[in-house]
């Protein structure tokens, strides 16, 4: 039986009451507004090459529509390498830029026409001109278009912090502290407001999928997982964990049919928008190669993980033999062994157990799988922050991991440039410091692993019966 209108109204009222209470809490409001202002203020300070590519892709889709996007040529930086859904989001971001420019222009004309103190509003006109100007002469990239690319990631940051706040609210007297820890940790604003990456946006839907899963709201969780994957394929490693928890919650026939039908419809439709031929053929021969075969698979690509300890900054193919086996085989063996042991160990489905597994899967994937990038530790680091809500003794380990994570991101971009001394430290003696930091990551991961697995025996390194 479907829900009655009264139930929907009651749910809407409950949600509105939560939002009102949230806004009336001055401490919470100050924290979130400060985090938003910080991100908007620094969003124009630097632009990574990645955002130039994303901006060009978004402009192309806005002007031409999605069809033919992946086959287009003549790109200034790089050709499209992202899944359909995030490519559509890039197009939306350029639409947002165009709407903002229209708003600024219309408001400026209105102020001048009605003589609303235009001389006192010169700052607004200066800002509008700057927002619509190119970064350099003869370049297609406007400041406003580049900043607009970061807005969704910034909002995703705030949404993640809000969910963390709600999770902490039932388990600690100062839940806002966990939101502060996330919002003002360097890695979070560095990724969204400076770099303009979309790891936060993908993680937001992954986080929602698992939180709803824990609370037995199963209907739309498969779709949320698909959205996460279509924003960043790094979420693929969480599919087995999701499937295990999903089946443990004993979904109804309605949950299964609606959930997976929505996945099929959204996936096929998002691909169809770009396809110039049969969707299956387009996916197999055009889309998947561009997403997953865009570069040589390496042992590690600037990731401070287990492999960094041994190979440093060297670019090695993942088939390179270390310790008698190819590195990718070692990665699979360690990753799936940890995966299976962890899932078998935690039989009770709680928010705490889900995010313990979240940290283990995200951390093991980053630290031991091959072809990892620096950003791929995001899910593991934020997963551990959520675990600290239930086990506050782990917070000090999270602080170290989050700081090393930021240093890993900085080691990729070297921005801001006035931190040249830090660059010299990280590159000193053939990146020996980064090897030490990689060892720190691995060591802390193992320490935390033993602390969240109370049945592990340090001496025998085996599970107690």
DARA-V571340 format. One record per residue. N is the residue number from 1. D_LAST is the distance of its C-alpha to the last C-alpha in Angstrom with 1 decimal. Layout:
BEGIN
N D_LAST
N D_LAST
END
This chain:
BEGIN
1 45.8
2 46.6
3 46.5
4 49.7
5 51.9
6 51.3
7 47.5
8 48.3
9 50.8
10 48.3
11 45.7
12 48.4
13 49.5
14 45.9
15 45.5
16 48.9
17 48.1
18 45.0
19 47.1
20 49.8
21 47.5
22 46.0
23 49.6
24 50.6
25 47.9
26 49.9
27 47.1
28 45.2
29 48.5
30 49.5
31 46.2
32 46.4
33 50.1
34 49.8
35 47.1
36 49.4
37 52.5
38 50.7
39 49.7
40 53.1
41 54.8
42 53.0
43 53.0
44 56.3
45 55.6
46 54.2
47 53.6
48 51.3
49 52.6
50 50.0
51 51.7
52 55.1
53 53.7
54 52.1
55 55.4
56 57.4
57 55.2
58 55.5
59 59.3
60 59.6
61 57.8
62 59.8
63 63.0
64 62.4
65 59.6
66 56.3
67 57.8
68 58.4
69 56.3
70 54.0
71 57.0
72 59.2
73 60.3
74 62.0
75 59.3
76 59.9
77 56.4
78 53.9
79 53.9
80 51.4
81 47.8
82 46.1
83 45.0
84 47.6
85 46.4
86 46.4
87 49.8
88 51.2
89 49.9
90 51.9
91 54.9
92 54.4
93 54.2
94 57.6
95 58.9
96 57.8
97 59.7
98 62.8
99 62.6
100 62.2
101 65.3
102 67.2
103 66.3
104 67.4
105 70.6
106 71.5
107 70.8
108 72.9
109 75.8
110 75.6
111 75.6
112 78.7
113 80.5
114 80.4
115 80.9
116 77.8
117 78.1
118 77.5
119 78.4
120 75.6
121 73.1
122 73.6
123 70.0
124 69.0
125 71.4
126 70.2
127 66.6
128 67.5
129 69.4
130 66.5
131 63.9
132 66.0
133 67.1
134 65.7
135 63.7
136 66.3
137 69.6
138 69.4
139 65.7
140 64.3
141 61.6
142 62.6
143 60.9
144 60.3
145 58.8
146 56.3
147 55.4
148 55.1
149 52.4
150 50.2
151 50.7
152 48.0
153 45.4
154 46.5
155 46.3
156 42.8
157 41.8
158 43.1
159 41.4
160 38.0
161 38.6
162 39.7
163 36.5
164 34.5
165 36.8
166 36.1
167 32.3
168 32.6
169 35.2
170 32.8
171 30.3
172 32.6
173 36.1
174 37.4
175 36.3
176 39.3
177 37.8
178 35.3
179 38.1
180 40.1
181 37.3
182 37.3
183 41.1
184 42.2
185 39.7
186 41.8
187 39.8
188 40.4
189 44.2
190 44.5
191 43.2
192 45.0
193 48.2
194 49.0
195 47.5
196 47.7
197 44.5
198 42.9
199 39.2
200 39.3
201 41.0
202 38.5
203 35.6
204 37.3
205 37.0
206 33.5
207 32.6
208 34.5
209 32.8
210 29.3
211 30.5
212 32.3
213 29.3
214 27.2
215 30.0
216 30.5
217 33.9
218 33.4
219 37.0
220 37.9
221 34.6
222 35.0
223 38.5
224 37.3
225 34.9
226 37.8
227 40.0
228 37.5
229 37.4
230 41.2
231 41.6
232 39.3
233 37.5
234 34.7
235 33.1
236 32.4
237 29.0
238 27.8
239 28.9
240 25.5
241 23.8
242 26.8
243 26.7
244 23.1
245 23.7
246 27.1
247 25.9
248 23.2
249 26.1
250 28.0
251 31.3
252 34.5
253 37.0
254 39.2
255 36.5
256 35.9
257 39.7
258 41.0
259 38.2
260 38.4
261 42.2
262 42.7
263 40.7
264 42.9
265 46.1
266 45.4
267 44.3
268 47.2
269 49.7
270 48.7
271 49.1
272 52.3
273 53.9
274 53.8
275 54.3
276 57.8
277 56.8
278 54.2
279 51.0
280 48.7
281 51.0
282 51.3
283 47.5
284 46.8
285 49.8
286 50.6
287 47.9
288 44.6
289 46.3
290 47.6
291 44.3
292 41.9
293 44.2
294 46.3
295 45.5
296 44.1
297 40.2
298 39.4
299 36.4
300 36.8
301 39.7
302 39.9
303 36.2
304 34.7
305 31.5
306 29.7
307 32.7
308 35.2
309 34.0
310 35.2
311 38.1
312 39.6
313 42.1
314 42.9
315 43.2
316 41.3
317 40.7
318 37.1
319 37.7
320 38.1
321 36.1
322 33.9
323 31.4
324 32.5
325 31.8
326 33.7
327 32.4
328 32.0
329 29.6
330 27.5
331 27.6
332 26.5
333 23.6
334 22.2
335 23.1
336 21.7
337 18.4
338 17.9
339 19.2
340 16.9
341 13.6
342 15.1
343 16.3
344 13.2
345 11.3
346 14.2
347 15.0
348 17.5
349 20.9
350 22.4
351 24.9
352 22.5
353 19.7
354 22.4
355 23.9
356 20.7
357 20.4
358 24.2
359 24.0
360 21.3
361 23.4
362 26.7
363 25.7
364 24.2
365 27.2
366 29.6
367 28.2
368 27.4
369 29.4
370 33.0
371 36.2
372 35.0
373 37.7
374 37.5
375 37.5
376 34.4
377 32.1
378 33.6
379 31.0
380 28.1
381 30.1
382 31.2
383 27.7
384 26.4
385 29.4
386 28.4
387 24.9
388 26.6
389 28.2
390 24.9
391 23.8
392 27.0
393 25.6
394 25.2
395 28.9
396 30.1
397 28.0
398 29.5
399 32.9
400 32.6
401 31.3
402 34.1
403 36.7
404 35.7
405 35.7
406 39.3
407 40.3
408 39.0
409 41.2
410 44.1
411 43.6
412 44.5
413 47.6
414 48.9
415 50.2
416 51.7
417 54.0
418 54.8
419 51.3
420 52.6
421 51.3
422 47.7
423 48.4
424 49.7
425 46.6
426 44.3
427 46.5
428 47.2
429 46.8
430 45.7
431 43.2
432 41.2
433 40.4
434 38.9
435 36.6
436 35.5
437 34.9
438 32.9
439 30.7
440 30.4
441 29.2
442 26.5
443 25.5
444 25.4
445 23.5
446 20.6
447 20.8
448 20.7
449 17.8
450 15.6
451 17.2
452 16.6
453 12.9
454 11.7
455 8.0
456 9.7
457 10.3
458 14.1
459 14.5
460 12.4
461 12.6
462 9.3
463 6.3
464 3.7
465 0.0
END
